[in-house]
Amino acid sequence: MSVKSRTGAGRRFVLKPIGIVHSPFREPTDIPRDMNRLPRAFTKVRGALEIFPEYAEGLKDVGAFSHLIVTFAFHKSTGAKLLSKPPGETRFRGVFSTRSPHRPNALGLTVVKLASRKENILAVSGIDMVEGTPILDIKPYTARDRKSGIRTGWIRGRRVPAPPRANR
């Protein structure tokens, strides 16, 4: 059965990358799975967002923000899976309740800390993407994005290992 909708359901969307990620992680397997379990594991991971020259004008005033929301494509994802087993879990979860890259629409979302801007290059930390990841959009992280009273679903009460101690 085909259903037509006035909301645009069924429309095709074409997304054109506005830049690429430069990351210390070359492949998804370079990211230790346990890093995804630690709340601030990626905080010190540095990289850069290279915005293509034709979009550089859109970076005007971005330097005034401490953090950016980056929408990207999981370009190395190998297909969608509606059930996923998160790192450290024994049960499968619905993909929409996980951060799995294997999604019906291979879109990712992350927040990075902006260190500096030099022309069309944004130096950032908090990189959890691999080298060459296509950037689809950037938005400033603002007070509007901070939420209180959140529920964390199946993650609530989950034991998270302590971060590794630095050698002294």
C-alpha positions in Angstrom: 0.0 0.0 0.0 1.3 3.4 -0.9 0.4 6.4 1.3 0.8 10.0 0.1 1.4 12.5 2.8 1.4 16.3 2.8 4.3 16.2 5.4 6.8 15.2 2.8 7.1 11.6 3.8 8.6 9.6 1.0 10.5 12.5 -0.4 14.1 11.9 -1.3 16.8 14.2 0.2 20.2 14.8 -1.3 22.8 15.7 1.3 26.0 17.4 0.0 29.0 17.4 2.4 30.3 20.8 3.4 33.7 19.5 4.6 35.6 16.5 6.0 36.9 15.5 9.4 40.6 15.1 10.1 41.0 12.6 12.9 43.7 10.4 14.6 41.4 7.5 14.0 41.9 6.1 10.4 39.3 3.4 10.6 36.4 2.6 12.9 38.4 -0.3 14.3 41.0 2.3 15.5 38.5 3.6 18.1 38.7 1.4 21.2 35.2 0.1 21.9 35.5 0.8 25.6 36.0 4.5 24.8 32.3 4.6 23.9 31.4 3.5 27.4 33.2 6.3 29.2 31.4 9.6 29.5 34.3 11.9 28.6 36.6 9.5 26.9 36.9 11.6 23.7 37.4 14.9 25.4 41.1 15.1 24.7 41.0 13.6 21.2 42.1 16.4 18.9 41.3 16.8 15.2 40.1 19.3 12.7 37.0 20.1 10.7 38.0 21.2 7.2 35.2 23.1 5.6 35.3 23.2 1.8 36.1 26.7 0.5 32.7 27.3 -1.1 31.2 27.0 2.4 33.9 28.9 4.4 31.8 32.2 4.4 29.3 30.3 6.5 31.9 30.1 9.3 31.6 33.8 10.0 31.1 34.3 13.8 31.5 30.6 14.6 34.7 31.4 16.7 32.5 33.0 19.4 31.1 29.6 20.4 32.9 27.2 22.7 31.2 24.0 21.3 29.7 22.9 18.0 27.2 20.3 17.0 28.4 18.4 14.0 26.1 16.3 11.8 28.0 13.8 9.7 27.7 10.7 7.5 28.8 7.3 8.8 30.5 6.8 5.5 32.2 3.5 6.6 29.0 2.0 7.9 28.3 -1.4 6.3 24.5 -1.3 6.3 21.6 -0.8 8.6 20.7 -3.1 11.5 17.5 -2.4 13.5 18.9 -4.2 16.5 22.4 -3.5 17.9 24.5 -4.7 20.8 26.2 -1.7 22.4 29.8 -2.0 23.8 29.8 -3.9 27.1 26.2 -5.0 26.7 24.9 -8.6 26.4 21.4 -7.6 25.1 20.4 -6.3 21.7 18.8 -2.8 21.7 16.8 -1.0 19.1 19.1 1.0 16.9 17.2 4.2 17.7 18.1 3.8 21.4 21.8 3.4 20.6 24.7 5.4 19.0 25.4 2.6 16.5 26.7 3.7 13.1 24.6 1.0 11.4 21.4 3.0 10.9 18.7 3.2 8.2 20.0 6.7 7.4 23.7 6.6 8.2 23.7 10.0 10.0 25.7 10.8 13.1 25.6 13.7 15.5 28.3 14.8 17.9 29.4 17.8 20.0 33.0 19.0 19.8 34.9 21.8 21.6 36.2 24.5 19.3 39.8 25.4 20.0 40.4 27.8 17.1 39.6 28.7 13.6 42.1 29.4 10.8 40.3 30.3 7.6 38.3 27.2 6.7 39.9 24.9 9.3 38.4 24.4 12.7 40.7 22.9 15.3 38.5 20.9 17.7 38.7 18.4 20.5 36.2 15.6 21.3 36.6 13.9 18.0 34.8 10.6 17.8 34.7 10.3 14.0 37.2 8.8 11.6 39.5 10.4 9.1 37.7 11.6 6.0 34.2 11.6 7.6 31.9 13.8 5.5 30.5 16.8 7.5 26.9 17.5 6.5 26.2 20.5 8.8 27.6 22.5 11.8 25.5 24.4 14.4 26.6 26.2 17.5 25.9 24.4 20.8 23.9 27.0 22.8 22.1 27.2 26.2 19.0 26.0 24.3 20.7 22.7 23.7 21.3 22.0 27.4 18.6 20.0 29.0 17.7 19.1 32.5 15.7 16.3 33.9 16.8 13.9 31.2 16.1 10.2 31.2 18.8 7.9 29.9 16.7 4.8 29.3 18.5 1.5 29.4 21.8 3.2 30.1 20.6 4.5 33.5 22.2 2.6 36.3 24.6 0.9 33.9 28.0 0.4 35.5 30.6 2.5 33.7 34.3 1.6 34.4 36.5 4.3 35.9 38.7 6.1 33.4 42.3 4.8 33.2 44.7 6.7 35.5 47.5 8.6 34.0 51.0 7.2 34.7 52.6 9.3 37.4 
